[in-house]
Amino acid sequence: MLSDPILLILALFTVTLAAALQKLLGFGLGIIAAPILVLIEPAFIPAPILLLGLLLSLLTALQNHRNIALGSIRVALSGRFIGSLLAVLLLLLLPPVFFTLLFSLLIIVSVLLTYSRWQIRYSARNLFIGGFFSGLAGTATSIGGPPIAMVYQNSKLCTVRAELSLFFLCSTIVSLILLIITGNFSYYQLQLALPLMPAVLLGFVLTGWLEQYFKAHHLKPATALLSLTACLLILLQVANDTV
């Protein structure tokens, strides 16, 4: 658990903001929360952030269940499962610093992709590919949203929220089970996640109020700036530790 009250308040604020962002856009909890939480405590990735995302996905899926198309989700989940299996294998074989660097690079690439004009067509093949890379990145680093969200970029926002919430709910359960089986989810990580659960609930509730004042194009630049700054700090920290 976080014993420093200042760090705890920062973590609670970050998770609240990130949860509200994901509720608005369909994804984003990992992108905005993970870089800051990792600076506070590296053990936040991947299991604790996945656990927080699990709660948020459950709440969002229940609220938007009428807009869910199960056929599309099954294709994406099959790719996610294969990607998750590969991720846990890499977790067993590679040192932690590799995933710290991978985590930061994934954030940077994800932010850049959101500003690119590269369009990915919504299709069964792309859902599978997006699911695979979501499983690989999400299980290893807790950042699994951008690969699958790219496939949904031209879909209606209500569809994005509904289907991505169910996708993240099912896939996160699989990722957490695999992490537990392979010994990559400790009791200490559970202790890190539990105090932040109320922040997820608060972010979920606040979204109804925020929608009156903020739109996606307002939040996007702030999220990008915050994420890139945090990743730069993480990379500098890794460089200092290796010198």
GUTIGU-372857 format. One record per residue: x, y, z of N, C-alpha, C, O in turn. Coordinates in steps of 0.05 Angstrom, whole numbers, padded with zeros to 5 digits, always signed. Layout:
BEGIN
XYZXYZXYZXYZ...
//
This chain:
BEGIN
+00017-00024+00000+00000+00000+00000+00017+00025+00000+00041+00024+00008+00006+00047-00009+00020+00072-00010+00018+00085+00018-00004+00093+00026+00041+00088+00031+00041+00099+00058+00043+00130+00058+00035+00143+00077+00054+00141+00036+00057+00170+00034+00029+00182+00026+00020+00176+00004+00017+00199+00043-00010+00210+00037-00010+00227+00011-00030+00227-00003+00012+00240+00005+00013+00257-00019+00012+00240-00044-00003+00246-00063+00027+00218-00043+00027+00199-00066+00000+00186-00069-00009+00181-00091-00012+00179-00047-00039+00166-00047-00059+00185-00060-00076+00177-00076-00059+00210-00052-00077+00230-00063-00073+00234-00093-00092+00235-00108-00047+00235-00101-00041+00237-00129-00051+00213-00145-00062+00216-00167-00047+00189-00133-00057+00165-00146-00087+00165-00149-00098+00157-00170-00101+00173-00128-00131+00174-00128-00141+00194-00149-00160+00188-00163-00128+00217-00150-00136+00237-00169-00132+00227-00198-00149+00230-00215-00109+00214-00202-00102+00204-00229-00122+00183-00238-00131+00184-00261-00128+00164-00221-00146+00142-00228-00175+00153-00233-00189+00144-00251-00183+00173-00216-00209+00185-00221-00211+00198-00248-00231+00194-00263-00191+00213-00255-00191+00226-00281-00189+00206-00304-00203+00209-00324-00173+00185-00301-00170+00165-00321-00195+00149-00325-00202+00142-00348-00208+00142-00303-00234+00127-00305-00255+00143-00319-00270+00133-00335-00256+00169-00313-00276+00186-00327-00270+00188-00357-00288+00188-00373-00244+00190-00364-00236+00191-00392-00244+00165-00406-00255+00166-00428-00239+00142-00394-00246+00117-00407-00276+00114-00410-00286+00104-00430-00291+00123-00390-00320+00122-00392-00330+00140-00415-00350+00133-00428-00317+00162-00420-00325+00180-00441-00319+00169-00469-00335+00170-00487-00294+00158-00472-00284+00151-00498-00285+00121-00504-00283+00113-00527-00288+00104-00483-00288+00075-00487-00261+00063-00480-00260+00038-00476-00240+00078-00479-00214+00068-00470-00198+00092-00459-00206+00115-00463-00175+00087-00446-00158+00109-00437-00149+00107-00409-00131+00122-00400-00159+00088-00393-00151+00085-00365-00121+00080-00364-00107+00093-00348-00111+00061-00379-00082+00055-00379-00065+00077-00389-00044+00083-00378-00074+00090-00410-00057+00111-00423-00052+00134-00404-00029+00144-00403-00072+00143-00390-00069+00167-00373-00060+00159-00345-00044+00174-00332-00069+00137-00334-00063+00130-00306-00036+00116-00303-00021+00121-00285-00031+00097-00321-00007+00080-00318+00019+00095-00317+00035+00089-00299+00025+00114-00334+00051+00127-00333+00056+00141-00306+00078+00140-00295+00035+00153-00294+00038+00167-00269+00040+00147-00246+00056+00151-00228+00023+00126-00246+00024+00106-00225+00051+00091-00225+00061+00084-00203+00062+00087-00248+00089+00073-00249+00110+00091-00237+00129+00080-00225+00108+00117-00241+00128+00135-00228+00125+00134-00197+00145+00136-00183+00101+00130-00187+00096+00128-00159+00106+00101-00148+00119+00100-00127+00100+00079-00162+00107+00053-00154+00108+00034-00178+00087+00029-00190+00131+00024-00187+00133+00008-00211+00116-00017-00210+00108-00028-00231+00109-00027-00186+00093-00052-00184+00064-00048-00193+00049-00067-00193+00057-00023-00200+00029-00018-00210+00024-00032-00237+00001-00036-00244+00046-00038-00252+00041-00052-00277+00051-00081-00274+00071-00086-00261+00036-00100-00287+00011-00094-00301-00014-00100-00284-00036-00089-00289-00012-00118-00264-00036-00129-00251-00054-00108-00237-00078-00109-00241-00043-00090-00220-00061-00071-00206-00078-00054-00225-00101-00049-00220-00065-00044-00247-00080-00027-00266-00101-00043-00281-00123-00034-00286-00094-00068-00287-00114-00086-00299-00137-00091-00281-00160-00092-00290-00132-00093-00255-00154-00098-00236-00172-00074-00234-00196-00077-00233-00161-00050-00235-00177-00025-00235-00193-00024-00261-00217-00016-00260-00181-00031-00283-00195-00031-00308-00218-00051-00309-00238-00047-00322-00214-00073-00295-00235-00094-00294-00260-00083-00281-00282-00087-00292-00258-00069-00259-00281-00057-00246-00295-00037-00264-00319-00037-00266-00280-00020-00277-00291+00001-00294-00305-00012-00318-00327-00003-00326-00293-00032-00330-00305-00046-00353-00331-00060-00345-00350-00059-00361-00332-00071-00322-00357-00084-00312-00379-00063-00310-00402-00068-00319-00374-00041-00298-00394-00020-00294-00404-00009-00321-00428-00005-00325-00385-00005-00340-00392+00007-00366-00407-00013-00383-00426-00006-00397-00399-00039-00382-00413-00060-00397-00442-00063-00387-00460-00066-00404-00446-00062-00361-00474-00064-00351-00491-00040-00359-00515-00044-00365-00479-00017-00361-00494+00007-00368-00500+00008-00398-00521+00019-00406-00483-00004-00415-00486-00002-00444-00492-00029-00457-00486-00032-00481-00503-00048-00443-00505-00075-00453-00523-00077-00478-00520-00096-00494-00541-00058-00483-00559-00060-00505-00545-00054-00532-00556-00061-00553-00522-00042-00531-00507-00035-00556-00485-00055-00563-00468-00049-00580-00484-00078-00549-00463-00097-00553-00469-00117-00575-00491-00128-00575-00451-00121-00594-00453-00142-00614-00433-00164-00607-00409-00161-00609-00444-00187-00598-00427-00208-00587-00409-00221-00608-00387-00230-00602-00418-00221-00634-00402-00234-00655-00375-00220-00658-00354-00233-00661-00375-00193-00658-00350-00178-00661-00332-00183-00638-00308-00185-00641-00343-00184-00614-00327-00187-00590-00313-00214-00589-00290-00216-00581-00327-00235-00599-00315-00262-00599-00290-00263-00616-00270-00275-00608-00291-00250-00639-00268-00250-00657-00244-00235-00644-00222-00245-00644-00250-00212-00632-00229-00196-00619-00217-00211-00595-00193-00210-00590-00235-00225-00580-00225-00239-00556-00208-00263-00563-00189-00270-00548-00213-00276-00586-00196-00298-00594-00168-00288-00599-00148-00302-00592-00165-00265-00612-00139-00253-00616-00126-00245-00590-00102-00248-00586-00142-00233-00572-00132-00224-00546-00120-00248-00530-00100-00245-00517-00134-00271-00531-00124-00294-00515-00097-00303-00525-00079-00308-00509-00093-00304-00551-00067-00313-00562-00046-00292-00554-00023-00300-00547-00052-00267-00557-00033-00246-00549-00026-00247-00520-00003-00242-00513-00045-00253-00503-00040-00255-00474-00022-00278-00467-00005-00276-00450-00025-00301-00481-00008-00324-00477+00021-00317-00484+00040-00324-00469+00025-00303-00506+00052-00295-00513+00063-00275-00493+00087-00276-00487+00047-00258-00482+00056-00238-00463+00066-00251-00437+00087-00243-00427+00052-00271-00427+00060-00283-00402+00086-00299-00407+00102-00302-00388+00090-00309-00431+00115-00323-00437+00138-00303-00436+00159-00309-00426+00134-00280-00448+00154-00259-00448+00160-00249-00419+00183-00243-00413+00140-00248-00403+00143-00240-00375+00161-00259-00360+00176-00251-00342+00160-00284-00367+00177-00304-00354+00206-00304-00364+00224-00312-00350+00210-00295-00389+00236-00297-00402+00252-00271-00401+00277-00272-00401+00239-00248-00399+00254-00223-00402+00254-00207-00376+00237-00211-00359+00275-00190-00372+00278-00174-00347+00257-00152-00346+00246-00144-00366+00251-00143-00321+00230-00122-00317+00236-00096-00332+00218-00083-00341+00262-00088-00335+00268-00063-00348+00259-00064-00377+00252-00043-00389+00258-00087-00390+00248-00089-00417+00219-00080-00419+00212-00066-00438+00203-00088-00400+00174-00081-00400+00170-00052-00393+00150-00040-00401+00188-00041-00376+00186-00012-00370+00190+00004-00396+00176+00023-00401+00211-00004-00411+00216+00010-00436+00194+00006-00456+00185+00024-00470+00185-00020-00458+00163-00026-00477+00138-00010-00470+00124+00000-00487+00133-00009-00444+00109+00006-00434+00110+00035-00443+00091+00046-00454+00133+00048-00439+00136+00077-00447+00133+00080-00477+00120+00099-00486+00146+00063-00492+00145+00065-00521+00117+00061-00532+00108+00074-00551+00102+00042-00519+00074+00037-00528+00057+00062-00523+00040+00068-00540+00061+00075-00501+00046+00099-00495+00051+00120-00517+00033+00132-00527+00077+00124-00523+00085+00145-00542+00073+00138-00570+00062+00156-00583+00075+00113-00578+00064+00105-00604+00034+00108-00604+00022+00117-00624+00021+00101-00582-00009+00103-00581-00018+00132-00584-00037+00137-00598-00004+00150-00571-00011+00178-00573-00007+00188-00601-00024+00203-00612+00015+00181-00614+00021+00189-00641+00000+00179-00660-00008+00192-00679-00009+00154-00656-00029+00142-00674-00055+00156-00672-00070+00158-00692-00062+00166-00649-00088+00180-00646-00088+00206-00662-00109+00217-00669-00064+00217-00669-00062+00241-00685-00056+00236-00714-00053+00255-00730-00053+00211-00721-00046+00204-00749-00072+00202-00766-00094+00201-00755-00068+00202-00792-00091+00199-00810-00094+00170-00820-00109+00164-00838-00079+00152-00807-00080+00124-00814-00107+00112-00806-00114+00112-00783-00122+00102-00826-00149+00092-00821-00148+00061-00822-00137+00050-00841-00159+00048-00802-00161+00018-00802-00190+00011-00805-00207+00020-00790-00196-00006-00825-00223-00014-00831-00234-00033-00810-00220-00051-00801-00259-00030-00803-00272-00048-00784-00279-00074-00798-00296-00074-00815-00265-00095-00791-00269-00121-00804-00261-00143-00784-00248-00138-00764-00269-00168-00790-00263-00190-00772-00233-00195-00770-00223-00200-00749-00219-00192-00793-00190-00195-00792-00176-00174-00774-00159-00181-00758-00184-00149-00777-00172-00128-00762-00180-00130-00732-00165-00122-00715-00204-00139-00727-00212-00144-00699-00194-00165-00686-00186-00162-00663-00188-00186-00701-00170-00207-00690-00142-00196-00686-00130-00200-00665-00132-00181-00705-00105-00170-00703-00104-00150-00680-00085-00150-00664-00124-00132-00679-00125-00113-00657-00127-00126-00630-00115-00118-00610-00143-00148-00628-00146-00163-00604-00119-00176-00595-00112-00176-00572-00105-00186-00615-00079-00199-00609-00059-00179-00597-00047-00185-00576-00056-00156-00610-00037-00136-00599-00047-00124-00573-00031-00116-00557-00073-00123-00570-00084-00113-00545-00077-00133-00522-00070-00125-00500-00079-00159-00528-00072-00179-00508-00042-00179-00502-00034-00181-00478-00026-00176-00522+00003-00175-00518+00011-00151-00501+00026-00154-00482+00002-00128-00509+00010-00103-00495-00004-00101-00468+00008-00093-00448-00030-00108-00467-00046-00105-00442-00036-00123-00420-00034-00115-00397-00030-00148-00426-00021-00167-00406+00007-00161-00396+00013-00164-00373+00024-00152-00414+00052-00146-00407+00055-00119-00394+00072-00116-00376+00040-00099-00402+00045-00072-00393+00020-00057-00382+00023-00035-00373-00003-00069-00384-00029-00058-00376-00040-00038-00396-00062-00027-00392-00027-00034-00419-00036-00015-00439-00047-00031-00463-00033-00036-00482-00072-00040-00461-00084-00056-00482-00105-00042-00499-00116-00054-00517-00111-00017-00492-00133-00004-00506-00128+00005-00534-00144-00001-00552-00106+00019-00540-00102+00031-00566-00103+00011-00590-00116+00018-00610-00091-00013-00589-00092-00030-00612-00121-00037-00621-00127-00037-00645-00138-00043-00602-00166-00051-00609-00182-00026-00614-00201-00027-00631-00177-00004-00601-00192+00021-00605-00188+00031-00633-00206+00044-00644-00164+00027-00645-00159+00036-00672-00178+00024-00692-00186+00036-00712-00187-00001-00687-00206-00015-00705-00234-00002-00703-00249-00002-00722-00240+00009-00679-00266+00021-00674-00267+00052-00679-00287+00065-00673-00245+00063-00690-00243+00092-00691-00265+00106-00707-00270+00129-00703-00277+00092-00727-00298+00104-00743-00326+00094-00735-00345+00100-00749-00328+00081-00713-00354+00071-00703-00368+00092-00686-00355+00111-00677-00394+00088-00682-00409+00106-00665-00398+00103-00636-00391+00082-00627-00398+00126-00622-00387+00127-00595-00402+00108-00576-00389+00096-00559-00428+00105-00579-00443+00087-00562-00435+00058-00567-00434+00042-00548-00429+00051-00592-00419+00024-00598-00392+00020-00587-00386-00002-00576-00374+00040-00590-00347+00038-00579-00347+00033-00549-00334+00014-00539-00363+00049-00535-00364+00046-00506-00374+00018-00498-00363+00005-00481-00395+00009-00511-00408-00016-00504-00390-00040-00510-00385-00057-00493-00381-00042-00535-00366-00065-00543-00338-00066-00531-00328-00088-00523-00325-00043-00529-00298-00044-00516-00300-00050-00486-00282-00063-00475-00321-00042-00473-00324-00048-00445-00327-00078-00441-00315-00089-00422-00342-00091-00457-00345-00121-00455-00319-00134-00463-00311-00154-00450-00306-00124-00484-00280-00135-00492-00260-00134-00470-00246-00153-00463-00257-00110-00457-00238-00106-00436-00246-00123-00411-00228-00132-00397-00272-00125-00406-00280-00141-00383-00272-00170-00386-00259-00181-00368-00278-00182-00408-00271-00211-00412-00241-00215-00415-00230-00233-00403-00228-00197-00430-00199-00201-00435-00183-00196-00411-00162-00209-00406-00191-00177-00394-00176-00171-00370-00178-00194-00350-00158-00200-00336-00201-00207-00349-00204-00231-00332-00183-00252-00340-00170-00264-00324-00181-00256-00367-00162-00276-00377-00134-00268-00370-00118-00285-00361-00127-00243-00375-00100-00233-00369-00093-00237-00339-00071-00246-00333-00112-00229-00322-00106-00232-00293-00103-00261-00285-00086-00268-00268-00119-00279-00296-00116-00308-00290-00089-00318-00298-00076-00332-00284-00080-00310-00322-00054-00318-00332-00031-00307-00315-00011-00320-00310-00034-00282-00306-00014-00270-00289-00013-00284-00262+00009-00288-00251-00036-00292-00251-00036-00307-00226-00023-00334-00229-00007-00342-00212-00030-00348-00250-00019-00375-00255+00012-00374-00257+00026-00392-00248+00022-00353-00271+00051-00352-00275+00066-00337-00253+00090-00332-00256+00052-00329-00232+00065-00316-00209+00071-00287-00213+00089-00277-00200+00057-00274-00231+00062-00246-00237+00040-00227-00225+00038-00204-00233+00025-00237-00206+00006-00221-00191+00009-00228-00161+00002-00249-00152+00021-00209-00147+00028-00213-00119+00007-00201-00100-00010-00185-00109+00008-00209-00075-00010-00197-00055-00005-00168-00052-00023-00152-00047+00020-00160-00054+00027-00131-00052+00014-00115-00074+00004-00093-00069+00013-00126-00098+00000-00112-00120-00031-00110-00115-00043-00090-00123-00042-00130-00103-00070-00128-00096-00075-00106-00075-00094-00091-00077-00057-00103-00056-00058-00082-00037-00056-00054-00050-00067-00035-00040-00040-00052-00071-00038-00027-00085-00064-00019-00099-00071+00004-00100-00078-00039-00110-00102-00034-00126-00126-00028-00109-00142-00010-00116-00130-00042-00087-00155-00040-00071-00161-00011-00062-00184-00003-00064-00142+00004-00051-00149+00031-00042-00157+00050-00064-00169+00071-00059-00151+00043-00089-00158+00060-00112-00184+00053-00125-00193+00067-00143-00197+00032-00115-00223+00024-00126-00244+00047-00123-00259+00051-00142-00246+00061-00100-00265+00082-00098-00261+00104-00119-00280+00117-00128-00236+00108-00128-00230+00129-00148-00242+00120-00175-00252+00137-00190-00242+00094-00181-00255+00085-00205-00285+00090-00204-00296+00100-00224-00297+00085-00182-00326+00090-00179-00332+00120-00181-00352+00127-00194-00315+00136-00169-00319+00165-00171-00317+00175-00200-00333+00191-00209-00297+00165-00214-00293+00173-00242-00317+00165-00259-00325+00180-00277-00328+00141-00253-00351+00131-00268-00375+00149-00264-00390+00155-00282-00379+00157-00239-00402+00174-00232-00399+00202-00243-00418+00214-00253-00375+00213-00242-00370+00240-00251-00373+00244-00281-00377+00266-00290-00372+00222-00296-00373+00225-00325-00399+00238-00334-00399+00254-00353-00421+00231-00321-00447+00243-00329-00446+00274-00327-00458+00288-00343-00432+00284-00307-00430+00313-00304-00410+00324-00324-00414+00346-00335-00388+00310-00328-00367+00320-00346-00376+00322-00375-00368+00339-00390-00395+00304-00383-00404+00304-00410-00418+00330-00418-00420+00337-00441-00428+00344-00399-00441+00369-00404-00421+00391-00412-00429+00411-00425-00397+00388-00404-00377+00410-00407-00354+00403-00426-00342+00420-00438-00347+00377-00427-00324+00369-00442-00331+00349-00464-00349+00331-00460-00318+00351-00487-00321+00332-00509-00294+00319-00513-00274+00327-00502-00294+00298-00530-00270+00282-00534-00247+00300-00545-00224+00296-00536-00253+00319-00562-00231+00335-00574-00219+00355-00553-00198+00365-00558-00234+00359-00531-00222+00376-00510-00203+00360-00493-00182+00370-00484-00209+00335-00488-00193+00318-00471-00168+00307-00484-00148+00301-00471-00170+00303-00510-00148+00290-00525-00121+00304-00522-00101+00290-00515-00119+00330-00527-00092+00343-00524-00081+00342-00496-00057+00337-00492-00098+00345-00476-00088+00344-00448-00078+00316-00441-00058+00313-00428-00093+00296-00450-00085+00268-00445-00058+00262-00458-00040+00250-00446-00055+00271-00483-00030+00266-00498-00007+00279-00484+00014+00267-00481-00010+00304-00476+00012+00319-00463+00020+00306-00436+00043+00302-00431+00000+00299-00420+00005+00286-00395+00019+00259-00398+00038+00253-00384+00009+00243-00417+00021+00216-00421+00049+00218-00431+00067+00203-00421+00054+00235-00451+00081+00238-00462+00101+00249-00441+00124+00240-00440+00092+00267-00425+00110+00278-00403+00117+00256-00383+00140+00253-00376+00097+00240-00375+00102+00219-00356+00121+00198-00368+00138+00188-00354+00117+00191-00393+00134+00171-00406+00163+00181-00408+00182+00166-00404+00166+00207-00413+00193+00219-00414+00207+00216-00387+00230+00210-00386+00192+00221-00366+00203+00219-00339+00210+00190-00333+00231+00185-00320+00194+00171-00342+00200+00143-00337+00226+00135-00352+00243+00121-00340+00228+00143-00377+00252+00137-00392+00277+00149-00380+00298+00137-00379+00275+00174-00370+00297+00187-00356+00305+00171-00330+00328+00169-00324+00284+00162-00316+00289+00146-00292+00304+00120-00298+00322+00113-00284+00295+00107-00319+00309+00082-00328+00338+00088-00336+00356+00072-00329+00342+00110-00350+00369+00117-00359+00387+00122-00334+00411+00114-00334+00376+00135-00314+00392+00141-00290+00398+00116-00274+00420+00113-00263+00379+00097-00274+00384+00072-00259+00404+00054-00273+00417+00038-00259+00407+00057-00299+00426+00039-00314+00454+00051-00316+00473+00038-00324+00456+00077-00310+00483+00090-00311+00501+00081-00288+00524+00089-00286
//
